[in-house]
Amino acid sequence: MGTRVGARQLLRWTIRNASSVVSPPQFWRCHLQPLCTGCRLLCSSTSLHHEISPLSGKPNTELSLRTFLDMGFTDTQAEQLCETVSKLRGGSAAKHALSTLTALFVLGLNPSSVLKLLDKCPELYSVKEPQLQQRIDNLRKLGLGEGSIQRVVAYYPQILTVPVKTIKNAVGFLREKCLFTVQQVTDIIRDSPAVLAENLGQLEYKFQYVYFRMGVKQGEMVKSRLFRFTLDEVRHRHSFLERRGLYQTPDKKGQTVIINPKLDSILSVDQDIFLTEAANASAEEYDIFKRLMARELQEQEQQGGRIEADSDDEEEAEEDDEEEETGGRSAYRKRRKK
């Protein structure tokens, strides 16, 4: 339904532009005054028009208020877009902005959703059309349907700024290193799209922490939407339960003395529910614990740095001893030759 609406809006705007080509050169004039005074690149402060080149018979790529209004934006939204686009750097900025708007409408997003999306990720204005289309097609190849792509882009529009190669590397890591199934990877991308732009080293550490330290399998990770949470959030809640005797790392056979709470009930609830139903503790106790844990981690990092420095000193001392020994032997040989 949304795709049809977007297609109709796009078709209406295209037909209006096409009809202006066969007619004599003319100007579209808009009586709305822009809110911004700096829209000189794309919107005149006195009259806003869509001009047709009399030589080529082709419409300019200039974006005016009329262009945005024809796409279905309200007067206020059109003025806001005009102001934003006018601030973009580079001569091809308007061309990229137009291709971005077109691609988002084709996905079935309505004007209000498009505006919110671009406010969250203004970098999309400068994405070239071939790259944008390639990234959308790649999401389809990963198993996302039209409705899923709309929700993913609306929730995390930055996904359209991530190179296809980066996404393929992340998907390969989830499949080969973490052993998620194809369907599980699709579910992860749909529920936690930011995982595709996450540092693979940090991603691996978080997976290993939950898999080995907490004893949680891949299916439960996907169900709890693990990858929406940072490592600190996971570690804080797990360690808090563990130190209160409410969570236990399973043994080699996967057995525990106590019944551990599900990962979903640890992560996928707000802090108040977590403290009341899982930890049976107060917010003050949890805040104190997080501060103490942060201090512990800082001390461990400092201690790790000292250990590395000490090991480097020991290696240097051993090298010096070896040099002294070899130097003494060579001197001894020289004295014997004399």
N, C-alpha and C positions, 0 to 999 in steps of 0.2 A: 504494500500500500504506500509506504513512504517512498519507495523507489519510483512508483508511478507519479506521485506528486512532484518529486524532484525532477523527473524527466519532463513533465508538462511545463514546469517553470523554466527549465533550460530550453525547451523547444520554443516556448513563447518568446524568450529573449533572443534566440537565434533567428527566428522568423522576422522579428522587428529589425534586427541588424541586416538581414539579407534583403529585406524590402527597401532599405535605405540605399542599397547599392544600385538597384535598377532605376531608382528615382533620381532626379537631378540633385546635384550637391546641395545639401541643406544642413541646418544646424538644429540639434535638439536643445531647446532652452528650458531650463528649470528655474522656477521662481523661488525655490527654497534657498535661503542663504546658509552657507555652511557654518557650523559652530566654530571651526578652526580658522585661524587667519593664515595658517601656514600651508594650506592646500593648494599652493600655486603650481606644483608639478602636475597635478591631475585634475584639480577642480578650481576654476576661476572664482574669485571672490565676488565678481559681479554677475557673470552668467556662466552656467555650467552646461557644456554641450558635448555631443558625440559627433565628431566631424568626419565627413567622408572626403577622401582625397580625390580631387577632380581628375587627376592624371591616371591613377591606377584603378579608380572605381572600387577600392577596397576600404573597409572601415579601419580606422586607427585602432591600435591596441589600448588606447587611452581609456581609463576607467573613470566614469563620471557618476554623479549621483543618479542620473537616469539609468545607467547600466545596473546599478545595485537595486534600484526600485523595480526595474523590469525582472530582476531575479527573484523578487518576492520579499525583499527586505522592507521594513517600515522606514518612514522618513528619518527617525532618530537613528535607527541601525545603519541606514545608508550614509548618514553624516559621519557616524563613528567609524565606519569602514573607510570612508574617503579620507578621513584624518589619519588613520593608521597607515593606509597604503601610501599616502603622500610622504610619510616619514621614512619609507623604505629606501635604502641606498642602492644605487646601481640603475643603469638605464633600462634593464630588462625586468625590473622589479614588478611593474604593472603586468607584464606578460605572464610571469610566474604566478602572481596573485590570481589572475583570471583562470589559469589552468587549475590552480588549487581549488578555487571555488567551484569550478565545473566538476572536478572529480568528486568533491564532497557532496554535491547535489546528486550526482549520478549514483552515489552510494545510498541515497534515499534520506539523507539528513535534511531537516527543515531549516529555514533561515535562522531561527533562534538558536538551534543546536549548533549550526555552523559558526555563528558569532561567538558563542560560549567556547567552542572548541579552539577557535583562533585566538581568543583571549588567553586561554591556558597555554597555547603553544604557538606564539607568533612566528617561530622559525619556519612554520609551514608555508608562509607567504613566499619564501625564497626557494622552495624546492622545485626543481625543474619537472616538467610534465612527464618525460619518459621515466625518471626515477620514481615519481609518485605512483604512476601506473604499474611499474614493475613491482613496487613494494606491496601494493594492493593485491596484485595477481599472486604474489608469493604467499600472502596470508590465505588466499583461497586454496593454494596447493597444500597448505598445512592443515586443511580440514575445516576451516572456518566458513560457515555459510554466510549469506548476505546479512541476516539478522545479527549473527555473532560479530561480524566485522563492524557493523554499525555500533554495537555496544562497546567493542574493544576500542575503536577509534574515539568514541565519545568519552570513555573512561580514561584512556591513556593516549592522547593524540600524538605524543612524542614517538609512538611506534612507527609513524610514517616518515620520521626523520632518521630512523636507524637503517644503515645500509643492509642490503639483502645478505651480503657475505657475513656480517656480524650475526644476523638472525640464524643463518645456517649453522654457524659455529656453535651458537647456544643450543640449537635443537640437537645437533650432533652430540654435544656434551651430555644433555639430558638423556639421550637414547643410549649412548655407548658407555658413559662413565657412571651415570646414576641408574641405568637399566629401567627407565620408564618405558612403557609400551607406547605405540604410536598414538592410540586414543588418549592415553594419559598425558602425553605431551600436548595434544590438541586442547585438552581440558585445562592444562596449566596455562597455556597461552591465552585462552578465553577468560580465565578467572584472574590471572596474574601476568598481564602482558609486559609489565616492567622487567620481568625476569630476563627478557631477551636482550636488554641493554645492560644487565648487571655484569660486574667483573667476574670472570669465570673462576678465579681463585677464591674469591669470597663466596661465590655460589657453591663451590665444592666444599668449602669448610662448613657452611651451614648445613648442607646435605649430610655430610659425614657426622656432624654433631648430632643431628636428629636421628640418623640411622644407627650409629654405634652407641652414642652416649645415652640416648633416650630409648633405643630399641624399637623405633617406629618404622614400619614398612612403607613402600611407595604408595600403595593404595590409600592409606590413611593420610599421608602427606597431601595427596591431591584433594581428598575430601575436605581437609581442614584449611585448604588454600594457604599452605605453608609459605609459599614464596611471596605472599603479600606482606610478610613481616620481616623486620630486620633481624640480624643475628642477636643483637642486644636484647630485643624484645623477647625472643625465644629463650635465650639463656637466662634472663632475669626471672621469668615465670617458672621455668623448669627448675632452676637452682633453688628458688624460694620454696617450692614444694618439696624438693629433695632434702633440704636442710631441716624442714619441719617433719620429716619422716613420712611424707605423703606421696613420694615417688621413689622408685627404685630401678636402677639399671638392670635389665634382664641378664641372666647368665648365658652361657654358650648355648643352652638348650631353649633359650627364650623364656625361662621361668622366673617368677618373682615371688617373694614371700607375701607381699601385699598386692592388692589390685590397683594398678596404676590408672589414673584418669585418662580418658581419651585426649588425643592431641587437639581435637576439635573443641573440647570443653575447656582447654587451657588457653588457646589462642583466639578462637573465633567468638569471643565474648568480650564485653568491655571490662575495665578494671574492677569495677564494683562487683559485678557478677562473679568474676574470677576469684576475688578475695572472699566473697561470701560463700560460694558453693564449692569451690575447689580447695582454697587455701585456709579457709576458716580463720582469717586474720583481718586486722584493721589496715586502713590505708597508711596510717602513720608507721606501722611496723614494716610495711612493704617499702615505703620511702627510705627508711633508715637502712634496710637491707640493701637497696640499690646503691646507696652512697657508700656503704661498706664494701660492696662488691666492686664498685668502680675503683676504690682505693686498692683493693687486693690485686686487681688486674694491672693497675699502674705499677705497683710494687713488683709484680711478676715480670713486667716488661723491663723495668729498670734492672732487676736481678739478671734477666736474660742478657741485657746489654753488658753487664759487668762480667758475666760468665764468658761471653764472646771476647771481651777485651782481655780477660785473663788468659784464655786459650791462645789468643794471638801473641801475648807476651811470652807464654811458655814456648810457642813455636819459634819465636825470634831468639829466645835464650838457647834453645836446642841448636838452632842454626849457628849461633855464635860459638857454642861449644865445639860443634863440628869443625868450624873454621879454625879455631884454636888448635884442635887436635891435628888437622891436616897441615896447618902452618908449622906446628912443632915437628911433625914427622918430616916435612920437606926440609926444614932447617937442619934436622938431625942428619938427613941424607947429605946435605951440602957439607956439613962439618966432616963427615966421614970421607967424602971425596977429597977434601983438602988434605 
